[in-house]
Amino acid sequence: MEILDGLIRALQLIFSGDPRLIEMTLRSLFVSGSAALVACIWGIPIATLLGLKNFRGKFLIKTIFNSLIGIPTVALGFILFLIFSRDGGPLGFLGLLYTPTAIIIGEAILITPIIVSLTTTAIEAVDPEIMNLAKTLGSSESQARLAVLEEALGGVFLAGMTSFNRAIGELGIAQLVGGFLTGFAGTELLTTGIWIELQNGNPETSIALTIILLTMVFTINLALNIVQRRKK
């Protein structure tokens, strides 16, 4: 019965144009999308280095990134809370605590191991002769690496999608460094909204927000997959 009530409530929220729902949805997309972009900016170069170069300690670095994929979000959120805390935190002077920026930084750190690990695996799966062929045809080292990265684009795309899904469904970091504040420059996301409504004794609204979150994630991933298939 609660699930049915939640579905009805979700439809009511969607078609009523509820301002809080729209704000949470847009903020969730912005925060998680920004986090995924930031993680790709610094994660893909790291993965390219790990995938194409052999050096001492490479196995250890890969193992660390693979292990960090499962880091508890509450633990990472607490560490960041201590770092960003205005009461003695080393970066407290920046005033980032309880802002969307703090959540973006936290989620970017959280999903970086996913980007690095999956992209490294995709690059290592590319035939090594691709890079040699590119160099034979006159490509520079950077151009040869880009050729390999282009061959691994499917795996890189999967890494990006996986990291976005991980970010948008995250709760621990959003709670601890976001504070789920409402109003101007608020930090309330769909995930924190689900938790708040449950704590306030509104399970139907929590179910509604859950349905909206899952539907949004499914729709985005379906659209991205369609675009990728058409490009192929």
Wavefront OBJ file of the C-alpha trace (Angstrom):
o trace
v 0.000 0.000 0.000
v 2.810 2.428 0.875
v 4.502 1.707 -2.457
v 1.269 2.452 -4.311
v 0.768 5.620 -2.260
v 4.358 6.558 -3.029
v 3.806 6.093 -6.750
v 0.672 8.237 -6.627
v 2.526 10.850 -4.581
v 5.400 10.814 -7.098
v 3.018 11.465 -9.982
v 1.384 14.259 -8.011
v 4.746 15.871 -7.282
v 5.886 15.589 -10.902
v 2.748 16.963 -12.529
v 2.205 19.656 -9.903
v 5.581 21.211 -10.699
v 6.535 21.180 -7.033
v 9.289 23.849 -6.626
v 11.192 21.864 -3.995
v 11.217 18.756 -6.205
v 12.430 20.713 -9.242
v 15.143 22.387 -7.167
v 16.338 19.078 -5.673
v 16.336 17.370 -9.065
v 18.263 20.119 -10.843
v 20.719 20.424 -7.971
v 21.275 16.650 -7.917
v 21.988 16.661 -11.651
v 24.324 19.651 -11.371
v 26.255 18.357 -8.365
v 26.677 14.783 -9.604
v 27.345 15.839 -13.188
v 29.983 18.325 -12.029
v 31.574 15.700 -9.778
v 31.748 13.212 -12.659
v 33.299 15.858 -14.931
v 35.924 16.822 -12.340
v 36.749 13.159 -11.684
v 37.195 12.582 -15.433
v 39.455 15.641 -15.793
v 42.006 14.292 -13.328
v 41.124 10.575 -13.468
v 41.474 9.874 -17.192
v 45.090 11.192 -17.418
v 45.998 9.021 -14.417
v 44.340 6.011 -16.045
v 46.123 6.713 -19.340
v 49.453 6.741 -17.543
v 48.666 3.497 -15.703
v 47.365 1.842 -18.852
v 50.225 2.735 -21.171
v 53.307 2.934 -18.959
v 55.203 0.279 -17.049
v 56.992 1.493 -13.947
v 57.894 0.348 -10.474
v 54.937 0.558 -8.091
v 52.315 0.432 -10.849
v 50.672 -2.702 -9.434
v 50.466 -1.110 -5.977
v 48.877 2.077 -7.328
v 46.301 0.076 -9.305
v 45.534 -2.014 -6.226
v 44.988 1.129 -4.153
v 42.567 2.602 -6.679
v 40.715 -0.715 -6.986
v 40.418 -0.943 -3.194
v 39.158 2.638 -2.869
v 36.176 1.866 -5.106
v 34.440 0.437 -2.050
v 35.311 3.218 0.394
v 32.343 3.911 2.732
v 30.810 7.261 1.839
v 30.183 8.070 5.506
v 33.889 7.633 6.287
v 34.940 9.865 3.390
v 32.257 12.385 4.302
v 33.471 12.521 7.905
v 37.084 13.032 6.823
v 36.035 15.874 4.533
v 33.878 17.335 7.302
v 36.951 17.527 9.541
v 38.994 19.088 6.718
v 36.356 21.686 5.791
v 35.213 22.377 9.345
v 35.367 26.049 10.302
v 36.327 24.953 13.799
v 39.957 23.975 13.289
v 39.767 22.289 9.888
v 42.846 22.882 7.693
v 40.633 24.162 4.858
v 37.965 25.689 7.066
v 39.001 29.206 6.051
v 37.643 28.536 2.545
v 34.093 28.385 3.873
v 33.196 25.325 1.796
v 31.346 23.362 4.489
v 27.603 23.079 3.850
v 27.850 24.217 0.243
v 27.217 22.421 -3.072
v 30.926 22.868 -3.854
v 31.862 20.713 -0.854
v 29.550 17.951 -2.093
v 31.007 18.169 -5.609
v 34.541 17.836 -4.244
v 33.548 14.928 -2.018
v 31.713 13.055 -4.759
v 34.535 13.689 -7.236
v 37.006 12.122 -4.792
v 34.589 9.238 -4.170
v 34.194 8.308 -7.839
v 37.767 8.953 -8.991
v 38.806 5.327 -8.222
v 35.942 4.128 -10.455
v 37.082 6.348 -13.334
v 40.722 5.345 -12.935
v 40.153 1.596 -12.505
v 37.611 1.102 -15.312
v 39.429 3.394 -17.749
v 42.773 1.697 -17.034
v 41.200 -1.690 -17.707
v 39.712 -0.415 -20.979
v 43.046 1.024 -22.133
v 44.962 -2.136 -21.258
v 42.458 -4.144 -23.331
v 43.390 -2.200 -26.487
v 45.779 -3.969 -28.827
v 49.298 -2.588 -28.147
v 49.938 -2.521 -31.888
v 47.517 0.402 -32.194
v 50.009 2.693 -30.503
v 52.944 1.277 -32.455
v 51.053 1.711 -35.724
v 50.192 5.309 -34.876
v 53.868 6.069 -34.210
v 54.890 4.329 -37.436
v 52.504 6.595 -39.343
v 54.221 9.644 -37.899
v 52.129 10.370 -34.828
v 53.744 11.934 -31.797
v 53.665 10.246 -28.388
v 50.644 12.311 -27.349
v 48.814 11.591 -30.603
v 49.510 7.872 -30.244
v 48.068 7.926 -26.729
v 44.977 9.691 -28.026
v 44.601 6.965 -30.653
v 44.650 4.298 -27.942
v 42.222 6.317 -25.818
v 39.891 6.599 -28.798
v 39.918 2.809 -29.178
v 39.055 2.510 -25.465
v 36.280 5.106 -25.691
v 33.561 2.561 -24.958
v 35.191 1.631 -21.672
v 35.782 5.280 -20.799
v 32.115 6.012 -21.481
v 31.109 3.119 -19.209
v 33.413 4.460 -16.489
v 31.783 7.873 -16.745
v 28.270 6.459 -16.545
v 29.144 4.213 -13.617
v 30.750 7.067 -11.712
v 27.763 9.362 -12.332
v 25.375 6.695 -11.057
v 27.518 6.255 -7.953
v 27.594 10.013 -7.356
v 23.901 10.738 -7.812
v 22.918 7.897 -5.467
v 25.383 8.952 -2.744
v 24.111 10.004 0.703
v 26.894 10.006 3.327
v 28.975 12.823 1.824
v 25.904 14.912 1.017
v 24.746 14.634 4.625
v 28.045 15.414 6.325
v 29.505 18.186 4.165
v 26.278 19.364 2.524
v 24.080 19.539 5.576
v 20.972 19.240 3.321
v 20.122 22.923 3.880
v 17.054 24.277 2.094
v 16.441 27.747 0.751
v 18.939 30.058 -0.924
v 22.110 28.274 -2.022
v 20.749 25.125 -0.376
v 22.353 21.719 -0.561
v 19.343 19.403 -0.398
v 19.558 16.630 -2.993
v 17.108 13.883 -3.912
v 18.996 11.389 -1.734
v 19.024 13.658 1.311
v 15.405 14.554 0.624
v 14.515 10.864 0.852
v 16.276 10.633 4.223
v 14.701 13.848 5.566
v 11.158 12.820 4.654
v 11.676 9.398 6.220
v 12.915 11.015 9.452
v 9.903 13.347 9.400
v 7.525 10.388 9.221
v 6.577 10.815 5.562
v 7.430 7.435 3.998
v 5.114 8.064 1.043
v 7.108 11.143 0.054
v 10.361 9.210 0.526
v 9.061 6.507 -1.800
v 7.998 9.176 -4.287
v 11.465 10.768 -4.291
v 13.049 7.305 -4.631
v 10.900 6.535 -7.664
v 11.793 9.903 -9.198
v 15.519 9.356 -8.555
v 15.531 5.859 -10.058
v 13.463 6.956 -13.050
v 15.796 9.887 -13.688
v 18.912 7.709 -13.505
v 17.386 5.079 -15.802
v 16.266 7.715 -18.326
v 19.675 9.436 -18.409
v 21.534 6.154 -18.827
v 19.134 4.982 -21.533
v 19.555 8.238 -23.446
v 23.358 8.104 -23.189
v 23.413 4.491 -24.365
v 21.237 5.359 -27.352
v 23.561 8.232 -28.268
v 26.615 5.974 -27.962
v 25.059 3.279 -30.171
v 24.146 5.822 -32.848
v 27.700 7.178 -32.853
v 28.994 3.638 -33.422
l 1 2 3 4 5 6 7 8 9 10 11 12 13 14 15 16 17 18 19 20 21 22 23 24 25 26 27 28 29 30 31 32 33 34 35 36 37 38 39 40 41 42 43 44 45 46 47 48 49 50 51 52 53 54 55 56 57 58 59 60 61 62 63 64 65 66 67 68 69 70 71 72 73 74 75 76 77 78 79 80 81 82 83 84 85 86 87 88 89 90 91 92 93 94 95 96 97 98 99 100 101 102 103 104 105 106 107 108 109 110 111 112 113 114 115 116 117 118 119 120 121 122 123 124 125 126 127 128 129 130 131 132 133 134 135 136 137 138 139 140 141 142 143 144 145 146 147 148 149 150 151 152 153 154 155 156 157 158 159 160 161 162 163 164 165 166 167 168 169 170 171 172 173 174 175 176 177 178 179 180 181 182 183 184 185 186 187 188 189 190 191 192 193 194 195 196 197 198 199 200 201 202 203 204 205 206 207 208 209 210 211 212 213 214 215 216 217 218 219 220 221 222 223 224 225 226 227 228 229 230 231 232
